[in-house]
Amino acid sequence: MAKPLALEFDPIARADELWTSRWGGVPSMSAITSVMRAHQILLGRVDAVVKPYGLTFARYEALVLLTFSRTGELSLSKIGERLMVHPTSVTNTVDRLERSGLVARRPNPLDGRGVLAAITDRGREAVEQATQDLMAMDFGLEGYDAEQCRQIFDVLRPLRVAAGDFRQ
């Protein structure tokens, strides 16, 4: 797919000018639009890198989470909690990973109704290779140095706290 030609102007800055002339200055409008566009750009970049491994970034995150666990397996509810996604999304993600042979499901011995997702050797191999590729392209943030990446994290943290992602 060919990359579209760059515009001669910044459409978000232009929208901000038009917004300001109609409704007054609202810096949060251009900020949210910039964040949403950055999300599109970054997701496209990282998804392109993990696609050869049969992954999306969401599936990659689930595999990484499993590698971080002591046993290489977690309950679906714990995966949803840690990734901060709806249970339906977790089920869909694990279904796809299972079909690809990257995880296996097994009954949770601590919960008769629960299910564990366990990373397979093939899943470990895929996540290691994908991680190397993502690190090589700085997770799509190659235009930023380490300090700027920390600043991005710090600027967005209050939003996450206010949303109740975690207790401070």
N, C-alpha and C positions, 0 to 999 in steps of 0.2 A: 504494500500500500504506500503510495507516494505521500511524502510529507507536504501538507498544504503550504502555500506561499505565505510568508510572514506579512502581516498587515503593515501599513505605513505609519500606524499610530497604535497606541496602547488602548484597546477597547475598554478596559476597566477604568483607566484614567478618564477617558471620554464619558463613560457612563457616570462617573463621579461628578464631572462638570455639569452634565445635564441634570442629574439628580439635585445638585446644589442649586442650579438655576430655577428648578421647579419647586422643590420642597425645602431648600436650605441645606446647609452642610451636615452630613451625617457620616463621619469617618468610618463608622462600623459597617456601612454598606460596602464601601470599597475594600475594607479589610476582609469581610466574609467572602466577597466575590473572589478576592485574591487567594484566600485559603482554599476555596472550592476548586479553583482552577489549578492551584498547586497540587491538590489531591489528585485531580485527573491526570496531570502530567506525571507525577511520581508513580501512581498506580500503573499507568501505561508502561513506564520504564521498567519497573520491577516485574510486572507480569510478563513482559517480553523476555526477560532474563530467565524466569523460572518455567516458562512454557515448554522448552525442550525436555524438561523433566516430568512433564505431564501435570504440572502444578499451576495454581494461581497463587497470588500472594497470601490469600486467606488459608489455603491448604498448606502452604509453606509454613505459615505461622503456627498452625496446629502441629505439624511435624516437629518444628523447633521446640514447642512446648513439651511434647512427649520426650524429646531428647534431654530436656532439662529435668525431667522427673527421675527420681532414684531408680525406679524399676522399668522405665520406658513405657509406662502405661498410666492412664488416668481415666477416671469416670467421665462420661460425656458431660455431666453437670459441672464437674470441676473445669473441664476444657472451656465450656461456655462462660463460666465465672471468670476465669483467668484472661480469656480473649475478649471478654465483655460483649458477647454476642448472644442472640436469642437461641433457645434450645433447638428450634427448627433449623437454624443455620448450622449449628454444630452437627446435627444429624445428617444434613445434606453434605457437609464437608467430610465427615467420617465415611459416609456411604461412598463418596467418590474416591477417597483415599483407599478404602477397602477394595473397591473394584479394580483399582490400579495395582493392588498388591503391596501398598506402602504401609498399611496398618491392618491389623486383624482385630476382630471383636471377640470378647470372651465375657462370660458372666462375671459379675463382681462378687467375689466370695463374701464380702462384708455387707452386701445388700442384695437380697434375693431377686429383686426386680431390676437392679441396676446393671449397666453394661460398661465394660472397660474397653478403651481403644488402646491397643498395644502396637508400637512401631515395629515393623519388620526389618530384617537386615537390608532388604531392598529399599525400604523407607529411610533407613540411616544413611545408606549410600547416596540416595537422591538428595537428602537434606545437606549432607556434607558438600557435595558438588555444587548445588545451588547456592549455598552459603559462600563458597569461594568466589563464585561468579558475581554475587551481589556485593560482596566486600570489594571486589576489583573495580566495581563501578560506583563505589560509595553509596550504595542503595539509592542511586539516582540523584544524590546531593553533591555531585562532584564539583559544583560551582561554589561550594561553601567549605571553609576550613573547619578544623575541630572546634575552635572557639565559637564560630558562628552557629554550628550545629548545637552546641550547648545553649546558646542564646535562644535558638528556636525552641528547644525543649523547655527552657525556663519561661519564655513568653507564653507558651501554650499550657503550661502546668496549672495556673489558676483557673482556666476554663475547665480543665478536667476535674479539679477539686470541686468547683462549683456544681459540676454535673453529678457529683457523688461517686466518681470512679473509685475513690479510696479516701480513707481518713488520714488527715495530716498528723 
